[in-house]
Amino acid sequence: MDRRLIQTAVVGFPDSDEPAICPEDPQELDLFRLENTGTTWWCGLNLPGGCGRQLMTRRCDDKICHFAHYPSAGDEHGVQCGRLARGKDSADHLFMKADLAAWLKAQDMAVTFGFPEPRGSAVVSDLADGRRLLVHLDRTQPVNWDDAQVTEFLLGTGVLIPPDRLAARGYVHRIRYESERDGRRPLIIGTQRPDRTDWSDLRALILTAQGFAPATRSETSPAEQTATGGPASPERAGERRSIVTVARSDTAAATAARNHEAVQAAVRDLNWAGPERLRDALATIEELLTQDQSLEDDRNLGEALAAGRRRLTLQTRRRTEVMNQLRRTEPGTLSRELLKEAQQLTSDPGASEEDRTLVAELSDQYRAEAEQRLADARRQRILAEQQEKEALQQQRAELRRRQEQALAELEAAQLRTRGAAPAVPRRRETPKVAAEYAELAKPLLGALKKAAREGETRTWESIADRTGTKRLRQLGHPARVEVLVIAESGPPADRPLWSVVLASAGGQEALAIHRAVCERLQRPLPDADEALRTRLDEERIILQHGW
């Protein structure tokens, strides 16, 4: 199966000169097939290297859609298609022939066409009045300037004219297809003079007896002929020869050297051109190809032109895809990235006014929605700040309440140390905390007994260090009471508490804890602190000498 991507074909039969281009997009190819039901496509003999075999359209999603050869017996015998150029440009001579035919027919001019060898290099137009127009497209083939039958020469992109001949003639016509614009490629005609080239759409011109002229005038005066690029009289030609001299420094090599910097700048500009400048950059490349260049610059320009045209094709296709997406987008779901891409793509002068209007409307709509979203976000932020401020105020109020409560408890504790300690209610601990207190009570009780028997006193910190139970150091007032109650719950009521070694060593807090433990264990104590301390000393002596 033929794997080459063939974009052009001819319609109906192998010798046809009616060209066709295969749409590259799958959806466009579907419409193309429906519109051309029953039409056959051929690798035409009027195409460069065409083999004359029938072609099919091939729909692809991973690459561009294209024409492809049908398998045939010729393949089995090694017959290969000789088409070297398979892009859109390979059929330009056929499209030019069709456009010129329609243009001349609109002016009621009869014409016959021919395609000299090699095919695709030129188009010959013979008018009924005896004039001949020669469209020369192949820059590798020499132009037959001495053909007396040719009335007008129309040179394609890259076809050079010697400076001395241009100076002698005063002008020469150029012909090329402009980059695709609004779904079509305009055929434009340029008039090249030694100092400039002026371009016009073919549809804006007519062919008069004196040559090409604007469509607003049917005839031109001798003075106007030069302005429109028409042939000049011998006197005018001689006058131009006396004005435009060809000096030694004006040779083709010198001109090519002067153009080298311009070529580099044009290629660089094309590489960096965005959608809004791509067409102008391509036009600059095409214009430079009409001038003398070195072989290397000529090759670079040709490669840049081909790459730029491919970019323009992809850019046009992408613009169609993006605009279709925009038209399907629901209100309020427009993507900023998609809109930004659409704005860039519609900056291309080839974009339709309808697309530009849609993008402008959606841009205004998106801006309004963005401003609304920003206002909503601002309101939400203000509300969140207010809620945060209220929560902070509540936290501060709660902190003040706790501080006041703690201060009240401290004052109550101080009052208890001066007189009888108030009852300390039993705390309701969780099973986990109660289990922890029971575990802490074991080493605490052992340390208290050892200190009592040795006649010594202890603090919570010293017991924590001696037993290695750091948690005892971290207990607060209520927790110490609970642990001591558990530790002292076993002995008989007439035996002194082992915790007297803690109460004797501490200050008011130690006495307050001892009073709370005794109250929980229902052991009476003296009200006065001095009497309590005396009793603690007596009980320590009892414990030391063996209860």
Secondary structure, DSSP 8 states (H G I E B T S, - for coil): -----B-EEEESSTT---EEE--SSHHHHHHHHHHTTT--EE--TTSTT----EEEEE--SSS--EEEE---HHHHTT--------SGGGGHHHHHHHHHHHHHHTTT--EEEE--SSTTSEEEEEETTS-EEEEE--TTS---TT-TT-SEEEE-TT----HHHHHHHS-EEEEEE---BTTB--EEEEEE-SS-EEEEEGGGEEEETTEEEETT-S---HHHHHHHT----HHHHHHHHHHS---GGGSHHHHHHHHHHHHHHHHHHHHH--TTTHHHHHHHHHHHTTS---HHHHHHHHHHHHHHHHHHHHHHHHHHHHHHHHHH--TT---HHHHHHHHHHTTSTTS-HHHHHHHHHHHHHHHHHHHHHHHHHHHHHHHHHHHHHHHHHHHHHHHHHHHHHHHHHHHHHHHHHHS-----------HHHHHHHHHHHHHHHHHHHHHHHTT----HHHHHHHHT-THHHH--HHHHHHHHHHHTSSS-TTS--TTHHHHHHS-HHHHHHHHHHHHHTT----SSHHHHHHHHHHHHHHHHT--
